[in-house]
Amino acid sequence: MATLPDALDAEVARYPTKRLADSAQHLIHRYRTGVDPSSLVLDAEVTAAAYAAYRMPATHAAVTAALSEVADLRPDYEPRTMVDIGGGTGAAVWAATGVWPSLGELTVLDQSTQAMALGRRLAEHADNAAVRRVRWQRATINDLQLPPVDVATLSYVLSELTDRARADTVRAMATATLAVVIEPGTPAGYERIMAARDVLLAAGMHIVAPCPHSDGCPIPRGQDWCHFAARLGRSPLHQRLKTATLNFEDEKFSYVAATREPWPSAPGRVLRHPVKRKGLVSLRLCGPDGLNDTIVSKRDPAAYRAARDTSWGDSWP
Ligand SMILES: C[S@@+](CC[C@H](N)C(=O)[O-])C[C@H]1O[C@@H](n2cnc3c(N)ncnc32)[C@H](O)[C@@H]1O
């Protein structure tokens, strides 16, 4: 039984590194130049393997970070069922079961049989029995109708859908108790998250995280974007593929989580790395009244200690 990096080592390392690296470069080029929504990106076994080796550890880290923020706000929430739309090789089911061990019935929907075949093989290595039992269901996201589920996730998928399919898919997620959409932490990813947020609000949900309110986003459009970072270790395979010397990386992501249920919201959200100077911590915050910069001084020892322990993306106070 294994962690995700162990499972990737077992299932993916058998491909020659050069073949995986070439495939990963081809994938990156396709993602950077924009994916044609009518095409299948993970269309071959080696392409799915390259995606899993190169990107899955990072999407897993981003989903874990987003779901952890949601779970921290309501520690008594124990979801049982989850659907991951466009789940590919299964990063989100590994992440969600790590955050909520109560999850017992999980389904991955995806159009790529190659990605799901690898996802199933990876899942066989998981410690968590629910991951080993995941239902892998081939589906093209058109007119998606979800069964009632506790958690619906959509991670790193929106850019591969048409505008119409984006809105329809996110609207379909609003039948879940908790809907969570995660995208790359780029200006374009943030714009897609903002559009998804509008759809979830229009469907009658309210925002759980990262926003401490369900009002309009106070960040001036075009000047800045709301995003966070998740640090992940790079396995030797990951390092080889990236020809990287560092044994870690920071995955930038944007996300929105919404629900219909009562859910405590964060009083404020830390939007930048806190700036720590002698006796002072400066925090860039989003709060119910909009953006503000707060300076916490040593003269308030409890607040100062808390501010020193606070990180970008945390709720505050
Ligand atoms: C970038 S990958 C993300 C995979 C996974 N969610 C993750 O976070 O690692 C995008 C996934 O969306 C799937 N996808 C894209 N368009 C789709 C569609 N119209 N219907 C079903 N799946 C789709 C792809 O097959 C691929 O597995």
The ligand as a Tripos MOL2 file, in Angstrom:
@<TRIPOS>MOLECULE
LIG
   27    29     1     0     0
SMALL
NO_CHARGES

@<TRIPOS>ATOM
      1 C1         -6.0990   18.9320  -17.0050 C.3       1 LIG1
      2 S1         -6.9350   17.4290  -16.7880 S.3       1 LIG1
      3 C2         -7.3840   17.5050  -15.0510 C.3       1 LIG1
      4 C3         -7.5210   16.1410  -14.4760 C.3       1 LIG1
      5 C4         -7.8150   16.1180  -12.9770 C.3       1 LIG1
      6 N1         -9.0900   16.7380  -12.6850 N.3       1 LIG1
      7 C5         -6.7150   16.7650  -12.1530 C.2       1 LIG1
      8 O1         -6.9980   17.7190  -11.4200 O.co2     1 LIG1
      9 O2         -5.5740   16.3230  -12.2440 O.co2     1 LIG1
     10 C6         -8.5140   17.7320  -17.5400 C.3       1 LIG1
     11 C7         -9.3990   16.5010  -17.5550 C.3       1 LIG1
     12 O3        -10.7040   16.8770  -18.0110 O.3       1 LIG1
     13 C8        -11.1760   15.8910  -18.9020 C.3       1 LIG1
     14 N2        -12.1420   16.5250  -19.8040 N.ar      1 LIG1
     15 C9        -11.9640   17.6060  -20.5910 C.ar      1 LIG1
     16 N3        -13.0840   17.8810  -21.2950 N.ar      1 LIG1
     17 C10       -13.9880   16.9340  -20.9430 C.ar      1 LIG1
     18 C11       -15.3250   16.6700  -21.3440 C.ar      1 LIG1
     19 N4        -15.9610   17.4280  -22.2380 N.pl3     1 LIG1
     20 N5        -15.9600   15.6180  -20.7990 N.ar      1 LIG1
     21 C12       -15.3310   14.8140  -19.8880 C.ar      1 LIG1
     22 N6        -14.0610   15.0230  -19.4700 N.ar      1 LIG1
     23 C13       -13.3950   16.0650  -20.0010 C.ar      1 LIG1
     24 C14        -9.9290   15.4270  -19.6160 C.3       1 LIG1
     25 O4        -10.1120   14.1590  -20.2270 O.3       1 LIG1
     26 C15        -8.9020   15.4200  -18.5100 C.3       1 LIG1
     27 O5         -8.8650   14.1920  -17.8330 O.3       1 LIG1
@<TRIPOS>BOND
     1     1     2 1
     2     2     3 1
     3     2    10 1
     4     3     4 1
     5     4     5 1
     6     5     6 1
     7     5     7 1
     8     7     8 2
     9     7     9 1
    10    10    11 1
    11    11    12 1
    12    11    26 1
    13    12    13 1
    14    13    14 1
    15    13    24 1
    16    14    15 ar
    17    14    23 ar
    18    15    16 ar
    19    16    17 ar
    20    17    18 ar
    21    17    23 ar
    22    18    19 1
    23    18    20 ar
    24    20    21 ar
    25    21    22 ar
    26    22    23 ar
    27    24    25 1
    28    24    26 1
    29    26    27 1
@<TRIPOS>SUBSTRUCTURE
     1 LIG1         1 GROUP 0 **** ****
